[in-house]
């Protein structure tokens, strides 16, 4: 995965947390590419689990049935930042997990304790498989506090609520006001089981409201051990 232009001495974990629309996915992938590291989108795993639940015709509010479905679902996700893909069995679900049905149900599915325990264990397995080989950038919610509390660098990305809604509506071609309401709903629902609006202990908080992606990535590169001389791609 590494090339001579982005080879670093970093071998470890960068944990990136933050609310929806703060730039987590774009920044994390770009940072991983710059480091020649792996990349893990934990949110996509919860979305894939939700897709599996809906595809099976299970009520997202039926915690026992949801947990059983997710435990048996053959979820697979790549850790290459240049070729991200998610599958449930042989079915590629990259587009489907970003649709409105999954978005509306993912908070309910991810709030089931058995689901979180199952997926966190899988996330930790994927992290351990990459951290000593070429390092890994992991993004989501509660990464620095729960999934990878021993990460070499913890980052909390944030942005003004209006800017977060504008960014997300631009991605989905949705109305900004409706998007803002949906983000607020998701943050409220997720706050029952995670702390999406709070930085983990020891995390560096970076406000992305007025900075470009290039600026944010370059700033983070300066914080990653062994990556101070790497330029953002």
DRENVOFI-363361 format. One line per field, with one value per residue: residue in one letter; x, y, z of N, C-alpha, C in turn; residue number from 0; chain. Coordinates in steps of 0.05 Angstrom, whole numbers, plus 5000, padded with zeros to 4 digits. Example, Ala and Ser with C-alpha at 12.3 -4.5 7.8 and 13.67 -1.06 7.14 Angstrom:
BEGIN
rest: c(a  s)
nX: c(5264  5257)
nY: c(4886  4955)
nZ: c(5156  5142)
caX: c(5246  5273)
caY: c(4910  4979)
caZ: c(5156  5143)
cX: c(5264  5258)
cY: c(4934  5001)
cZ: c(5156  5157)
nr: c(0  1)
kette: c(A  A)
This chain:
BEGIN
rest: c(x  x  x  x  x  x  x  x  x  x  x  x  x  x  x  x  x  x  x  x  x  x  x  x  x  x  x  x  x  x  x  x  x  x  x  x  x  x  x  x  x  x  x  x  x  x  x  x  x  x  x  x  x  x  x  x  x  x  x  x  x  x  x  x  x  x  x  x  x  x  x  x  x  x  x  x  x  x  x  x  x  x  x  x  x  x  x  x  x  x  x  x  x  x  x  x  x  x  x  x  x  x  x  x  x  x  x  x  x  x  x  x  x  x  x  x  x  x  x  x  x  x  x  x  x  x  x  x  x  x  x  x  x  x  x  x  x  x  x  x  x  x  x  x  x  x  x  x  x  x  x  x  x  x  x  x  x  x  x  x  x  x  x  x  x  x  x  x  x  x  x  x  x  x  x  x  x  x  x  x  x  x  x  x  x  x  x  x  x  x  x  x  x  x  x  x  x  x  x  x  x  x  x  x  x  x  x  x  x  x  x  x  x  x  x  x  x  x  x  x  x  x  x  x  x  x  x  x  x  x  x  x  x)
nX: c(5016  5040  5080  5142  5137  5102  5118  5125  5148  5109  5072  5017  4957  4910  4858  4797  4746  4679  4621  4569  4582  4626  4671  4698  4702  4725  4772  4797  4806  4840  4882  4899  4917  4959  4994  5005  4976  4927  4854  4795  4726  4683  4631  4608  4606  4566  4524  4522  4507  4457  4432  4431  4395  4348  4342  4331  4280  4270  4246  4275  4269  4265  4304  4328  4321  4348  4401  4413  4410  4452  4497  4501  4506  4545  4589  4634  4690  4735  4802  4833  4847  4842  4809  4756  4706  4644  4612  4557  4557  4557  4539  4549  4544  4554  4530  4476  4477  4480  4432  4365  4332  4366  4395  4355  4346  4393  4411  4378  4391  4446  4445  4435  4462  4487  4498  4534  4576  4591  4607  4647  4685  4700  4719  4764  4795  4806  4836  4881  4903  4926  4955  5009  5034  5028  5003  4940  4883  4827  4759  4699  4650  4662  4712  4763  4752  4728  4734  4789  4823  4877  4902  4953  4947  4893  4837  4789  4743  4706  4652  4615  4544  4510  4545  4559  4509  4504  4546  4532  4483  4499  4526  4484  4446  4402  4352  4375  4354  4322  4363  4393  4357  4355  4407  4410  4372  4397  4444  4422  4396  4440  4469  4449  4476  4528  4580  4575  4585  4626  4695  4744  4783  4846  4845  4857  4825  4797  4772  4736  4707  4721  4766  4802  4800  4851  4882  4867  4883  4938  4951  4939  4976  5022  5016  5018  5058  5121  5106  5117  5142  5113  5074  5008  4966)
nY: c(4976  5025  5076  5102  5157  5166  5139  5126  5127  5112  5068  5046  5071  5118  5152  5177  5217  5247  5288  5276  5304  5332  5323  5275  5226  5241  5268  5227  5186  5213  5224  5173  5155  5190  5174  5123  5084  5038  5041  5049  5050  5054  5069  5052  4999  4993  5012  4973  4929  4946  4948  4893  4876  4902  4880  4828  4833  4847  4881  4940  4955  4909  4884  4834  4802  4833  4832  4777  4772  4807  4783  4737  4755  4758  4802  4844  4886  4929  4952  4986  5051  5070  5037  5027  4985  4952  4893  4848  4784  4760  4806  4871  4930  4984  5030  5023  5026  5079  5100  5128  5094  5060  5100  5121  5080  5064  5085  5060  5006  5006  5019  4974  4935  4885  4885  4927  4907  4862  4884  4920  4884  4861  4905  4917  4872  4880  4927  4910  4877  4911  4952  4944  4932  4972  5014  5047  5086  5102  5116  5144  5140  5147  5123  5137  5134  5084  5041  5043  5059  5063  5089  5119  5171  5213  5244  5295  5316  5373  5418  5477  5473  5490  5490  5436  5415  5439  5416  5361  5362  5378  5333  5296  5320  5341  5380  5435  5451  5407  5369  5389  5381  5325  5311  5331  5297  5247  5256  5264  5214  5179  5197  5171  5124  5132  5183  5228  5282  5295  5300  5248  5229  5261  5272  5311  5369  5391  5442  5444  5480  5527  5512  5483  5417  5400  5432  5414  5360  5365  5391  5350  5312  5333  5321  5266  5214  5207  5225  5277  5299  5287  5302  5323  5286)
nZ: c(5000  5013  4983  4955  4959  5000  5044  5113  5182  5214  5253  5277  5307  5285  5312  5293  5310  5311  5296  5245  5181  5195  5167  5173  5141  5090  5106  5136  5099  5062  5096  5109  5059  5051  5091  5076  5099  5128  5126  5162  5162  5209  5215  5167  5175  5215  5185  5144  5175  5190  5140  5130  5169  5153  5102  5116  5133  5186  5243  5263  5315  5345  5388  5402  5356  5319  5340  5334  5278  5261  5284  5254  5203  5144  5143  5107  5100  5066  5079  5050  5033  4981  4955  4977  5000  5016  5036  5043  5052  4987  4966  4943  4980  4981  4959  4975  5031  5042  5032  5045  5076  5105  5132  5165  5200  5224  5274  5311  5304  5316  5369  5398  5448  5440  5386  5382  5413  5383  5333  5350  5368  5319  5293  5324  5313  5259  5263  5293  5255  5220  5246  5262  5215  5173  5197  5214  5199  5234  5232  5260  5311  5380  5375  5395  5449  5460  5420  5403  5449  5461  5419  5381  5364  5376  5349  5347  5303  5287  5269  5252  5262  5221  5177  5175  5160  5110  5081  5082  5056  5006  4989  4985  4955  4981  5016  5054  5104  5118  5121  5163  5205  5204  5217  5269  5293  5288  5318  5368  5377  5374  5417  5460  5466  5451  5451  5411  5405  5438  5455  5460  5518  5518  5465  5405  5387  5327  5291  5233  5205  5175  5147  5092  5063  5049  5083  5134  5132  5124  5172  5209  5193  5213  5266  5271  5295  5266  5217  5202  5158  5113  5056  5043  4996)
caX: c(5000  5057  5098  5165  5129  5086  5128  5131  5156  5085  5060  4999  4929  4899  4829  4784  4718  4666  4593  4565  4586  4650  4693  4713  4708  4743  4798  4809  4816  4863  4904  4909  4932  4985  5011  5008  4964  4900  4832  4771  4702  4667  4603  4598  4600  4540  4504  4519  4492  4429  4422  4426  4371  4325  4340  4319  4253  4269  4240  4299  4263  4266  4332  4337  4323  4369  4426  4417  4415  4478  4517  4503  4510  4573  4598  4662  4697  4763  4817  4849  4833  4838  4790  4737  4682  4630  4595  4543  4559  4567  4525  4561  4523  4566  4510  4452  4479  4478  4404  4348  4321  4387  4401  4334  4345  4420  4414  4364  4407  4472  4441  4432  4488  4500  4508  4558  4597  4599  4621  4671  4705  4710  4736  4790  4809  4816  4856  4905  4915  4940  4970  5038  5045  5031  4986  4913  4867  4800  4740  4672  4641  4673  4736  4784  4744  4719  4745  4818  4832  4906  4911  4976  4936  4864  4829  4760  4736  4680  4646  4590  4521  4501  4565  4555  4485  4509  4563  4518  4462  4513  4532  4460  4427  4378  4346  4393  4339  4315  4387  4400  4339  4362  4432  4403  4358  4417  4462  4406  4393  4466  4479  4439  4494  4556  4583  4583  4592  4646  4721  4755  4805  4871  4841  4862  4801  4802  4747  4739  4686  4731  4790  4799  4808  4880  4894  4862  4900  4966  4954  4940  5002  5042  5012  5022  5086  5136  5095  5119  5153  5097  5056  4981  4964)
caY: c(5000  5048  5082  5117  5184  5170  5120  5139  5108  5108  5041  5049  5077  5145  5150  5203  5218  5272  5285  5275  5329  5346  5317  5251  5207  5252  5273  5202  5172  5227  5221  5145  5153  5205  5158  5096  5068  5027  5059  5034  5066  5038  5075  5036  4972  4995  5015  4947  4913  4956  4938  4864  4874  4910  4860  4804  4840  4849  4907  4950  4958  4883  4882  4806  4793  4849  4822  4751  4777  4819  4763  4717  4767  4757  4829  4846  4913  4931  4973  5001  5076  5076  5018  5021  4970  4938  4872  4830  4760  4766  4830  4897  4947  5010  5051  5019  5034  5108  5108  5139  5073  5052  5123  5125  5057  5057  5091  5040  4981  5010  5023  4948  4929  4861  4893  4943  4889  4845  4900  4931  4863  4858  4929  4914  4852  4893  4946  4896  4865  4932  4972  4940  4929  4998  5033  5049  5109  5092  5138  5137  5153  5132  5108  5142  5128  5056  5022  5043  5079  5065  5100  5138  5198  5215  5269  5300  5336  5385  5440  5490  5457  5499  5481  5407  5410  5447  5395  5336  5366  5378  5305  5280  5336  5344  5407  5440  5451  5379  5355  5398  5367  5297  5309  5335  5273  5226  5262  5259  5185  5166  5205  5152  5101  5142  5212  5238  5311  5299  5289  5228  5240  5262  5278  5338  5379  5407  5454  5444  5498  5546  5502  5464  5389  5399  5444  5396  5336  5373  5396  5324  5299  5344  5310  5237  5206  5197  5235  5306  5309  5278  5322  5312  5281)
caZ: c(5000  5014  4960  4965  4964  5025  5065  5139  5203  5231  5256  5300  5301  5287  5317  5286  5318  5306  5286  5216  5168  5205  5148  5182  5121  5071  5119  5144  5075  5052  5115  5106  5034  5055  5109  5066  5120  5123  5132  5170  5166  5227  5210  5145  5186  5227  5163  5131  5193  5187  5114  5133  5185  5136  5080  5127  5141  5215  5255  5277  5343  5358  5394  5402  5328  5307  5349  5322  5250  5257  5291  5233  5177  5135  5135  5099  5092  5059  5094  5031  5029  4953  4944  4999  4992  5037  5026  5061  5036  4960  4956  4949  4991  4985  4953  4990  5059  5044  5025  5067  5094  5124  5149  5185  5219  5234  5302  5326  5303  5330  5398  5411  5460  5428  5360  5386  5423  5361  5313  5361  5368  5292  5287  5337  5298  5234  5271  5300  5231  5204  5260  5263  5188  5160  5211  5204  5207  5240  5237  5269  5336  5403  5367  5414  5476  5464  5402  5403  5469  5462  5394  5383  5360  5377  5337  5346  5283  5292  5251  5258  5255  5194  5157  5173  5144  5082  5069  5078  5035  4980  4982  4980  4939  4997  5027  5077  5129  5125  5128  5190  5224  5205  5232  5297  5302  5291  5340  5392  5380  5379  5443  5480  5469  5447  5456  5385  5406  5459  5448  5479  5534  5504  5436  5395  5374  5304  5279  5204  5193  5156  5135  5070  5069  5047  5107  5156  5129  5129  5201  5223  5187  5232  5292  5271  5300  5243  5191  5200  5132  5092  5045  5036  4968)
cX: c(5017  5074  5121  5158  5114  5095  5135  5140  5133  5075  5042  4971  4924  4869  4816  4754  4706  4638  4592  4569  4611  4674  4708  4721  4729  4771  4812  4821  4841  4887  4916  4926  4959  5004  5018  4997  4937  4879  4808  4748  4683  4637  4591  4592  4572  4518  4500  4503  4462  4417  4414  4400  4346  4320  4327  4290  4249  4263  4264  4294  4263  4295  4343  4341  4345  4397  4433  4424  4444  4500  4521  4508  4539  4583  4627  4668  4727  4776  4837  4835  4828  4818  4771  4713  4671  4612  4580  4540  4571  4555  4541  4540  4533  4545  4485  4453  4478  4450  4388  4337  4341  4393  4380  4335  4372  4423  4401  4380  4433  4469  4438  4459  4502  4511  4534  4582  4609  4616  4647  4693  4717  4727  4763  4807  4822  4839  4883  4919  4931  4959  5000  5051  5049  5014  4958  4899  4838  4781  4713  4664  4650  4697  4757  4778  4739  4734  4775  4828  4862  4918  4934  4968  4906  4856  4798  4755  4708  4676  4619  4566  4511  4520  4563  4531  4490  4526  4548  4496  4474  4519  4507  4440  4400  4375  4363  4378  4331  4340  4396  4383  4347  4388  4427  4389  4378  4435  4447  4403  4419  4477  4469  4459  4523  4557  4593  4592  4613  4673  4730  4778  4831  4869  4848  4837  4808  4776  4752  4721  4698  4757  4784  4808  4838  4893  4891  4880  4929  4971  4956  4966  5024  5039  5017  5051  5099  5126  5099  5130  5136  5078  5030  4979  4945)
cY: c(5025  5051  5098  5145  5188  5151  5136  5118  5103  5080  5043  5056  5107  5142  5177  5201  5245  5267  5284  5303  5344  5341  5292  5233  5217  5256  5247  5187  5186  5224  5193  5143  5167  5189  5131  5076  5056  5047  5042  5054  5050  5044  5059  5008  4972  4997  4988  4928  4920  4947  4908  4860  4880  4890  4834  4809  4842  4878  4917  4954  4932  4876  4853  4796  4808  4838  4795  4754  4787  4799  4743  4729  4767  4784  4829  4874  4914  4953  4988  5028  5084  5057  5009  5007  4955  4917  4858  4804  4768  4793  4856  4917  4976  5033  5048  5028  5064  5118  5116  5118  5064  5076  5127  5103  5052  5063  5070  5014  4984  5014  4996  4940  4906  4867  4908  4925  4872  4861  4912  4909  4859  4882  4927  4893  4864  4913  4932  4883  4885  4949  4968  4937  4956  5020  5034  5074  5099  5115  5128  5153  5135  5115  5112  5134  5098  5036  5020  5063  5083  5077  5120  5167  5197  5243  5271  5322  5347  5408  5452  5474  5464  5489  5450  5400  5417  5426  5370  5339  5367  5350  5290  5295  5340  5373  5411  5439  5423  5363  5363  5384  5338  5293  5312  5310  5251  5231  5257  5229  5172  5173  5187  5129  5109  5171  5225  5267  5316  5286  5268  5241  5238  5268  5307  5347  5397  5416  5457  5463  5515  5536  5483  5437  5387  5410  5426  5372  5343  5379  5369  5309  5308  5334  5280  5231  5195  5207  5264  5316  5299  5300  5308  5308  5301)
cZ: c(5000  4989  4972  4972  4990  5047  5090  5158  5222  5230  5281  5290  5304  5290  5311  5292  5309  5295  5256  5204  5176  5186  5155  5159  5101  5082  5126  5121  5064  5070  5112  5081  5038  5072  5097  5085  5112  5132  5140  5176  5183  5223  5187  5155  5200  5206  5148  5149  5191  5161  5116  5148  5168  5114  5090  5136  5171  5223  5270  5307  5359  5364  5392  5373  5313  5314  5336  5292  5245  5263  5269  5205  5169  5125  5128  5090  5087  5077  5076  5026  5000  4940  4966  4988  5016  5025  5049  5045  5009  4950  4963  4957  4994  4980  4971  5019  5064  5038  5049  5086  5115  5143  5171  5206  5233  5264  5319  5327  5319  5360  5413  5422  5447  5401  5363  5395  5400  5340  5324  5362  5340  5284  5300  5323  5273  5241  5277  5276  5215  5220  5260  5235  5175  5174  5200  5216  5210  5246  5245  5293  5359  5395  5388  5442  5481  5446  5403  5423  5471  5436  5399  5379  5359  5367  5339  5326  5289  5271  5260  5247  5227  5172  5153  5156  5115  5068  5062  5057  5007  4970  4972  4962  4954  5006  5052  5103  5138  5134  5157  5211  5227  5221  5262  5309  5307  5314  5367  5398  5387  5407  5466  5486  5464  5455  5431  5385  5428  5450  5469  5495  5519  5475  5429  5380  5351  5292  5249  5190  5170  5142  5112  5079  5069  5073  5131  5155  5135  5159  5216  5217  5205  5260  5294  5275  5274  5217  5187  5174  5108  5082  5038  5006  4954)
nr: c(0  1  2  3  4  5  6  7  8  9  10  11  12  13  14  15  16  17  18  19  20  21  22  23  24  25  26  27  28  29  30  31  32  33  34  35  36  37  38  39  40  41  42  43  44  45  46  47  48  49  50  51  52  53  54  55  56  57  58  59  60  61  62  63  64  65  66  67  68  69  70  71  72  73  74  75  76  77  78  79  80  81  82  83  84  85  86  87  88  89  90  91  92  93  94  95  96  97  98  99  100  101  102  103  104  105  106  107  108  109  110  111  112  113  114  115  116  117  118  119  120  121  122  123  124  125  126  127  128  129  130  131  132  133  134  135  136  137  138  139  140  141  142  143  144  145  146  147  148  149  150  151  152  153  154  155  156  157  158  159  160  161  162  163  164  165  166  167  168  169  170  171  172  173  174  175  176  177  178  179  180  181  182  183  184  185  186  187  188  189  190  191  192  193  194  195  196  197  198  199  200  201  202  203  204  205  206  207  208  209  210  211  212  213  214  215  216  217  218  219  220  221  222  223  224  225  226  227  228  229  230  231  232)
kette: c(A  A  A  A  A  A  A  A  A  A  A  A  A  A  A  A  A  A  A  A  A  A  A  A  A  A  A  A  A  A  A  A  A  A  A  A  A  A  A  A  A  A  A  A  A  A  A  A  A  A  A  A  A  A  A  A  A  A  A  A  A  A  A  A  A  A  A  A  A  A  A  A  A  A  A  A  A  A  A  A  A  A  A  A  A  A  A  A  A  A  A  A  A  A  A  A  A  A  A  A  A  A  A  A  A  A  A  A  A  A  A  A  A  A  A  A  A  A  A  A  A  A  A  A  A  A  A  A  A  A  A  A  A  A  A  A  A  A  A  A  A  A  A  A  A  A  A  A  A  A  A  A  A  A  A  A  A  A  A  A  A  A  A  A  A  A  A  A  A  A  A  A  A  A  A  A  A  A  A  A  A  A  A  A  A  A  A  A  A  A  A  A  A  A  A  A  A  A  A  A  A  A  A  A  A  A  A  A  A  A  A  A  A  A  A  A  A  A  A  A  A  A  A  A  A  A  A  A  A  A  A  A  A)
